[in-house]
Amino acid sequence: MVKKILIILLGAFVCFCCYFGYIYYKQADSNSNHNVVVKDFSFQNVIDKARELSKKPYVLPDKITSSELLNLSYDQYRDIRFIRENGPWYNQKLPYEVQFFHIGSIFEVPVTINEVIDSVSQNINFSEEYFDYGHNKLNKKDYDNLGYAGFRIHSPLNTSAYYDELVTFLGASYFRGLAKGQKYGLSARGLAINTAEMIGEEFPVFKEFWLQKPKSKDKVITLYALLDSKSISGAYCFKIIPGTNTIMNIEAHLFARENIQKIGIAPLTSMFLFGENNKHDFDDFRLEVHDSDGLLVHNGNDEWLWRPLDNSKNLRISSFVDNGMKGFGLLQRDRELANYQDFEANYQDRPSAWIEPLEDWGKGLVQLVEIPSRQEIHDNIVAYWVPETAIEAGKEYKFSYRLIWLNDVMKEKELAYISATRTGKGGISGSVENSAGRKFAIDFVGKNLDSDFAKKGIKPSVSTMNGKTEGVSAIYNPITGGVTVYVDYMPQSDSDEIRISLEKDGKTVSEIWSYQWLK
């Protein structure tokens, strides 16, 4: 009798487990809607796929045909929101969650997104159950194979009680990241091709992604991406570690279809409208408007070069030729809210981004492109590495680098860093008669730059290629606690390069202020 009861109870228990297992499976299947399965998946699959893709003629990506989605206004598109509770990784006690962007408006090209679990890759098909369409009245009957515009990864970045946005992949090969306490600003890209060239820029796209589903104790989240464009295809691996500095270790395998005139590795894209150095060109109640205020380069000679960003009437291209470049990045140095007076944009909280090669990239140059702009909605700054060796059709290339989203770089170093660049009429301040040329005031900040800096033997060093300088002086700045260097510059040609730094006993003890003068 007891044995019979145990058998009945065991059978009931099995039925109970099967029922709830079925419910869970149906819920997971409803949320994920997987179909295409690849077993024994690894990054090598993406590399092989990119290699094979490069051997075929380039095919333009398909665009959505739904007129109602394409005609969504900015506000209508923003009204489509992802439902977190329906997300495939929600409420599973994981360190990361994924959310998708709906296709539509300016995002016309859908991307394929796959999930990888225990080396098994499965496609995540589109599901309208992921989205709240707000006030939009849309006909969703033909949305079954729609695809997604992109995705974002969330994690408990700022507090364990909330999953903040960590990184977003949306549009072409663009992606953005955040470190602790930051708000989105500049972007990175997978690749830049023929930027600022007469033949026109080519914009590669990430056409397919693979997201490694994390385990409960994982610190790192791993993503893979397949890149494609007319001239090249590529396979990318991203290993992302969030924190006070969010680190992305990136490995890129590139396969050229065609010879490429100029390729930009690890490109960064930002916005600079105006700052202390060009405020006079903008009639705006705010004191500064920019996502980044300078380019920092750590070259193979162990020099740290600071190029303040500008927004003039002409396209500006600056090239820093190097061998064994150690790092470069677009930085947002000014972190004072009072210097922006914009309580919605909060430019003081925008990230800086720093690139460090993980192997020797050899000879080449860091190039900075500054595009004239009159509106802050446009990204007009691009920086990237151009290898000396030309990209040839049929060849394979590999680049590994670390991309760090952070607040600053030089504040952690021994050298004094440049905190601000200001300009005005040259000569005696307030004098109309003696106003030839331009006056530059450069703020240096560092632990040895107190009021006794001159007694310590610290003095300014100024050089130009073509122009003349006068009135060079250095004064202790009680506001910054550092030193301000003043220089009157008289141009002798339509273009010039100016360098200003601090020296002690013939040795440079600061970043080098490197400025491109254009008439």
SULTA-V574371 format. One record per backbone hydrogen bond with DSSP energy under -1.0 kcal/mol. NH is the residue of the N-H (numbers start at 0). CO is the residue of the C=O. If there is no record, write none. Layout:
nh:NH co:CO
nh:NH co:CO
This chain:
nh:4 co:0
nh:5 co:1
nh:6 co:2
nh:7 co:3
nh:8 co:4
nh:9 co:5
nh:10 co:6
nh:11 co:7
nh:12 co:8
nh:13 co:9
nh:14 co:10
nh:15 co:11
nh:16 co:12
nh:17 co:13
nh:18 co:14
nh:19 co:15
nh:20 co:16
nh:21 co:17
nh:22 co:18
nh:23 co:19
nh:24 co:20
nh:25 co:21
nh:26 co:22
nh:27 co:23
nh:28 co:24
nh:29 co:25
nh:30 co:26
nh:31 co:27
nh:32 co:28
nh:37 co:120
nh:40 co:118
nh:44 co:41
nh:46 co:42
nh:47 co:43
nh:48 co:44
nh:49 co:45
nh:50 co:46
nh:51 co:47
nh:52 co:48
nh:53 co:49
nh:55 co:52
nh:63 co:107
nh:69 co:65
nh:70 co:66
nh:71 co:68
nh:76 co:72
nh:77 co:73
nh:79 co:76
nh:80 co:131
nh:82 co:129
nh:85 co:82
nh:86 co:83
nh:89 co:86
nh:96 co:153
nh:98 co:151
nh:100 co:149
nh:103 co:106
nh:104 co:68
nh:106 co:103
nh:107 co:105
nh:110 co:147
nh:111 co:206
nh:113 co:208
nh:114 co:121
nh:115 co:210
nh:116 co:119
nh:119 co:116
nh:120 co:37
nh:121 co:114
nh:122 co:35
nh:123 co:112
nh:124 co:32
nh:129 co:126
nh:130 co:127
nh:131 co:80
nh:135 co:132
nh:142 co:139
nh:145 co:142
nh:147 co:110
nh:148 co:100
nh:150 co:168
nh:151 co:98
nh:152 co:166
nh:153 co:96
nh:154 co:163
nh:156 co:154
nh:161 co:158
nh:163 co:154
nh:165 co:152
nh:166 co:152
nh:167 co:175
nh:168 co:150
nh:169 co:173
nh:173 co:170
nh:174 co:187
nh:175 co:167
nh:177 co:165
nh:179 co:242
nh:181 co:178
nh:182 co:348
nh:186 co:268
nh:187 co:174
nh:188 co:266
nh:189 co:172
nh:191 co:263
nh:193 co:261
nh:196 co:193
nh:199 co:196
nh:201 co:192
nh:204 co:227
nh:205 co:171
nh:206 co:225
nh:207 co:225
nh:208 co:111
nh:209 co:223
nh:210 co:113
nh:211 co:221
nh:212 co:115
nh:217 co:214
nh:220 co:239
nh:222 co:237
nh:223 co:209
nh:224 co:235
nh:225 co:207
nh:226 co:233
nh:227 co:204
nh:228 co:231
nh:232 co:254
nh:233 co:226
nh:234 co:252
nh:235 co:224
nh:236 co:250
nh:237 co:222
nh:238 co:248
nh:239 co:220
nh:240 co:246
nh:245 co:404
nh:246 co:240
nh:247 co:402
nh:248 co:238
nh:249 co:400
nh:250 co:236
nh:251 co:398
nh:252 co:234
nh:253 co:396
nh:254 co:232
nh:255 co:394
nh:256 co:230
nh:257 co:230
nh:259 co:390
nh:263 co:191
nh:264 co:384
nh:267 co:382
nh:268 co:186
nh:269 co:380
nh:272 co:288
nh:273 co:288
nh:277 co:274
nh:280 co:277
nh:281 co:278
nh:283 co:281
nh:288 co:273
nh:290 co:270
nh:291 co:270
nh:292 co:330
nh:293 co:330
nh:294 co:306
nh:295 co:328
nh:296 co:304
nh:297 co:326
nh:298 co:302
nh:301 co:298
nh:304 co:296
nh:305 co:511
nh:306 co:294
nh:308 co:292
nh:315 co:369
nh:317 co:367
nh:319 co:365
nh:321 co:363
nh:323 co:361
nh:325 co:297
nh:326 co:297
nh:327 co:354
nh:328 co:295
nh:330 co:293
nh:338 co:335
nh:339 co:336
nh:340 co:336
nh:345 co:341
nh:348 co:345
nh:349 co:346
nh:351 co:405
nh:352 co:329
nh:353 co:403
nh:354 co:327
nh:355 co:401
nh:357 co:399
nh:363 co:321
nh:364 co:385
nh:365 co:319
nh:366 co:383
nh:367 co:317
nh:368 co:381
nh:369 co:315
nh:370 co:379
nh:377 co:374
nh:380 co:269
nh:381 co:368
nh:382 co:267
nh:383 co:366
nh:384 co:264
nh:385 co:364
nh:387 co:362
nh:393 co:255
nh:394 co:391
nh:396 co:253
nh:398 co:251
nh:400 co:249
nh:401 co:355
nh:402 co:247
nh:403 co:353
nh:404 co:245
nh:405 co:351
nh:411 co:408
nh:412 co:409
nh:415 co:508
nh:416 co:444
nh:418 co:442
nh:421 co:440
nh:423 co:438
nh:425 co:436
nh:430 co:427
nh:434 co:432
nh:437 co:488
nh:438 co:423
nh:439 co:486
nh:440 co:421
nh:441 co:484
nh:442 co:419
nh:443 co:482
nh:444 co:416
nh:448 co:445
nh:449 co:447
nh:452 co:449
nh:455 co:451
nh:456 co:453
nh:457 co:452
nh:458 co:502
nh:460 co:500
nh:462 co:498
nh:464 co:496
nh:467 co:489
nh:469 co:487
nh:472 co:485
nh:474 co:483
nh:476 co:481
nh:480 co:476
nh:482 co:443
nh:483 co:474
nh:484 co:441
nh:485 co:472
nh:486 co:439
nh:487 co:469
nh:488 co:437
nh:489 co:467
nh:495 co:516
nh:497 co:514
nh:498 co:462
nh:499 co:512
nh:500 co:460
nh:502 co:458
nh:503 co:506
nh:506 co:503
nh:508 co:501
nh:510 co:415
nh:511 co:303
nh:512 co:499
nh:513 co:305
nh:514 co:497
nh:516 co:495
nh:518 co:493
